Amino acid sequence: MKKIAGYYNYSGAVHIHTTESDGTKPIEEVIAIGKSAGLDFMMFADHMTLSNRENGHEGIYDKMLVVIGYEHNDEADTHHYLLFESPKVYPNEMTAKEYVKAGADDNALGILAHPDEIRNSLKDYPPYPWHDWTAEGYQGIELWNQMSEWMEKLTHMNKLQMSLSPRKSMVGPTDRILKKWDELNMTKKIVGIAGVDAHEFPVKIGPITIKIFPYKVHFRCLRTHVLLPDKMSSDLEIAKKQLYSAIRDCRCYISNIRWGNADKFEFYAENSMEKVISGGQLSTAKESRLVAKLPSKATLKLVHNGDYILESETANFEYSQLQSGIYRVEAWKGNRGWIFSNHIKIL
């Protein structure tokens, strides 16, 4: 593996379910599928259980890191929350504020799952959104949840078509969650990741049953990329720390690899004295520039403090009219989202 702009790029799948909750395959089979899909890491999060971790399934499998957390929810089955490195499953009767705080107190990594779900076309599939934005202590949010986007577009009329070609529904994060994410990052660092939310659900359509988003299809769509200054260790505990540190520090970006491999994407800010990547901050805008490099030509959009300020059809991009605030970029292939960076802050 080669360094790109001084960092090693590892891509993986976040938010994976198994038969320990409502997934349809045991973890051993899902790990094998992940390896065949070329994942560098897998982050499992079954509902309200750490049994896969307790049974010793965390590990490094032929250089692929597997970590196991869990997905917490409140008694109303809302406020779904991914927790990694928590010492236990917290009590079900806790409020969202309480289990977010409990995770923070235990130094667990906490990520809001599918926080902006909105759907009402099928009553059997209600949304599970996040309402309490006053909770303190979470480190990240799912910008793009694969199952949520598919479900929000599902109707009785298109159910068969959507089930046969689920990846065709993938467009990108919603405008509402991108706006909320930008607002949050104006005052604190909140990482944006992609959640595959893999279950391989069986759906009955007339006399036939179709498996929606088989695990192997999930793993050919959304990826979360982490940037490490050193190669990922072959020691499990060290590798876990490297992964979690990168996520906490926002040294990440997300991509839909259906539109192209995104491993060579670069986004950084620099001047004669400093150079920083996503999650970093530059001490001055004076004589500084932003640089974005795409693996291939796409529509690149530059966002400053939540406002879209520039758009260009390009593979290489520089911008030197910097002001204080937070910047990020998006790359689109036609009307399909391809790459979404995390923020760089300019002081």
QUILIN-V860480 format. One record per helix or strand. SS is the DSSP state (alpha for helix, beta for strand). FROM is the first residue (numbers start at 1). LEN is the number of residues. If there is no record, write none. Layout:
BEGIN
ss=(SS:SS)
from=(FROM:FROM)
len=(LEN:LEN)
END
This chain:
BEGIN
ss=(beta:beta:alpha:beta:alpha:beta:beta:beta:alpha:beta:beta:alpha:alpha:alpha:alpha:beta:beta:beta:beta:alpha:beta:alpha:beta:alpha:beta:beta:beta:beta:beta:beta:beta:beta)
from=(4:7:27:41:51:59:64:81:96:109:140:146:159:166:175:191:198:201:208:215:222:236:252:257:266:275:281:289:307:325:336:344)
len=(1:10:10:7:4:3:9:4:10:4:6:7:6:4:11:5:1:5:5:4:7:13:5:3:5:3:2:16:13:9:6:3)
END
